[in-house]
Each structure stands twice: as structure tokens, then as C-alpha cells.
Amino acid sequence: MPDRDDAAALDLREVMPGDPAAQTASARYFAEIDARFPGGFDPGAPDQVGTFVVAVHEGEPVAYGGVRALSVELGEIKRMWVAPAWRGTGLGSRMLSHLEGLAARLGHDRVVLDTNGTLTEAIAMYESKGYTRIERYNDNPYAEAFFAKDLHAS
């Protein structure tokens, strides 16, 4: 079972959406939420826009997420996932912080994200990391909770 030291040692690397590790991670993410969401999940067309980040352990992706621009100032965190065996190690928080840093480097002052109410652990993490609930900002039919965070707040 991985621990916090294992999670801290993982390299988080930026990849293109077509990267094999990104494709494997997104397939695992989609399979998990399809099983968890009432009524399942249809991912639609593959993500082709944005910058994605993957963490790999022993050749297998164990965390994934991305940032895409909604405007010059506003970025959106998308598809954040941590493999079940790695949950509770701090990898989710580390990935979220990394994605926020990536959004800031891309010039975004603020990030938004959406999630399904079934993902209670994700909602708890977002709230613990300073995200505030906002009104719906997109037409994602699976999204039930919407959050934002200012990246340059002191």
C-alpha cells in the first residue's frame, strides 16, 4: 500500500492528451465514475484541448488531471483522478496544487471546476483547499457542484 512518502516522490509530468499514460489514466477515471454515478457516465469526445498532468508509478498512471483555458484570466481544472490505492496519501492534494500552479503559469488568475455530488471525497478536498461554491458555469449534465478559487489571493 502506498504512503505519503511514496506520493511525495512521484514525478508529476505534463503530457499531451494523446500520451499513452494520459489515455490509460482517463480510461480508468471514466470507468470509475461510470460505476459510481447513478445512471452511469458517457465521456463523449476525448479531451483534445488543455494541458494534462500525469503521475506514474512502476509504469502505471496513478493520478491525472488537466487545465484548460476558458478565457485569458480563467482556467478550468478537468478530469482530476487519483487511483483508489493512492487515495489518502496526499497525492490528490499534491495534484490539485500542481494543477493550480500550472494554471497560474498559463496566466490564469482564477480556476473553476465542477464535480458530481456522488464524489463526496473530492468535494471535501476542494473545500479544504480554499475553493468556494459558485453558480453553474457550464452545461455539463453530470455536474452538480461548482467551485472557484482565486490563484493570486494573499
C-alpha positions in Angstrom: 0.0 0.0 0.0 1.5 3.4 -1.0 2.1 6.0 1.7 2.7 9.8 1.9 6.4 9.3 1.2 5.6 7.3 -2.0 3.2 10.0 -3.1 5.7 12.8 -2.4 8.3 11.1 -4.5 6.2 10.7 -7.6 7.0 12.9 -10.6 4.1 14.9 -11.9 4.7 15.5 -15.6 2.8 17.5 -18.2 1.6 15.5 -21.2 -0.5 15.9 -24.3 -4.0 14.4 -24.3 -2.8 11.6 -26.6 0.0 10.4 -24.4 -0.4 6.7 -23.6 -0.3 7.3 -19.8 -2.9 10.0 -20.1 -5.1 7.8 -22.2 -4.8 5.0 -19.7 -5.5 7.3 -16.8 -8.5 8.9 -18.4 -9.9 5.4 -19.3 -9.6 4.4 -15.6 -11.2 7.7 -14.5 -14.1 7.2 -16.9 -14.6 3.6 -15.8 -14.7 4.6 -12.1 -17.1 7.4 -12.5 -19.3 5.3 -14.8 -19.5 2.8 -12.0 -20.1 5.4 -9.3 -22.6 7.8 -10.9 -26.2 6.9 -10.7 -27.1 6.0 -14.3 -23.5 5.7 -15.5 -21.3 8.2 -17.4 -20.8 8.9 -21.1 -17.4 10.7 -21.6 -18.3 12.0 -25.0 -15.5 13.0 -27.3 -11.9 12.7 -26.0 -10.3 15.8 -24.5 -8.1 17.4 -27.0 -7.7 20.9 -25.5 -5.7 21.8 -22.5 -2.5 20.7 -20.6 -2.7 17.5 -18.7 -0.6 16.1 -15.9 0.0 12.5 -15.0 1.8 10.7 -12.2 3.2 7.3 -13.0 4.3 4.6 -10.5 6.1 1.5 -11.8 4.8 2.2 -15.3 1.2 2.7 -14.3 -0.6 6.0 -14.1 -1.8 6.7 -10.6 -3.0 10.3 -10.8 -4.3 12.5 -13.6 -5.8 15.9 -14.3 -5.8 18.9 -16.6 -6.2 22.6 -17.1 -7.9 24.2 -20.0 -8.4 27.9 -20.7 -12.0 29.3 -20.5 -10.6 32.8 -21.0 -7.2 34.5 -20.6 -7.9 35.1 -16.9 -9.9 31.9 -16.2 -8.8 28.3 -16.2 -10.7 25.1 -15.6 -9.4 22.1 -13.8 -10.7 19.0 -15.5 -10.7 15.2 -15.1 -8.8 15.1 -11.8 -8.4 11.5 -10.7 -6.3 9.5 -8.2 -6.1 5.7 -8.3 -8.0 4.2 -5.4 -4.9 2.6 -3.9 -3.3 6.0 -3.7 -6.1 7.9 -2.0 -5.3 9.1 1.5 -1.6 9.5 0.7 -1.8 13.2 -0.1 -1.5 12.7 -3.8 -4.8 14.3 -4.6 -3.9 17.4 -2.7 -0.5 17.4 -4.4 -2.0 17.0 -7.9 -4.6 19.8 -7.2 -1.8 22.2 -6.1 0.2 21.2 -9.1 -2.7 22.0 -11.4 -3.3 25.3 -9.7 0.4 26.2 -10.3 0.1 25.1 -13.9 -3.0 27.3 -14.3 -1.1 30.3 -12.8 1.9 29.7 -15.2 -0.5 29.6 -18.1 -1.6 33.1 -17.0 -4.9 32.4 -15.2 -5.8 34.4 -12.2 -8.7 32.1 -11.2 -9.7 28.5 -11.7 -13.1 26.8 -11.7 -14.1 23.2 -11.6 -17.2 21.1 -11.5 -18.0 17.7 -9.9 -20.8 15.3 -9.3 -22.4 15.2 -5.8 -21.5 11.4 -5.6 -17.8 12.4 -5.3 -18.0 13.5 -1.7 -14.3 13.0 -1.0 -13.4 15.3 -4.0 -15.9 17.9 -2.7 -14.3 17.7 0.8 -10.8 18.2 -0.7 -11.8 21.1 -2.8 -13.5 22.9 0.2 -10.4 22.1 2.4 -8.1 23.7 -0.3 -9.9 27.0 -0.3 -12.4 26.5 -3.1 -15.8 28.2 -2.8 -19.1 27.1 -4.3 -20.3 29.2 -7.2 -23.2 29.1 -9.6 -23.3 26.7 -12.5 -20.9 27.9 -15.2 -21.3 25.2 -17.8 -23.7 22.8 -19.3 -22.1 19.5 -18.1 -25.1 17.3 -17.4 -23.2 15.3 -14.8 -22.0 18.3 -12.7 -23.9 19.1 -9.6 -21.4 21.2 -7.6 -19.3 24.1 -9.0 -16.3 25.7 -7.3 -13.8 28.5 -7.9 -10.5 29.7 -6.4 -8.5 32.8 -6.9 -4.9 31.9 -7.5 -3.2 35.1 -6.5 -5.1 35.8 -3.3 -2.9 36.7 -0.4 
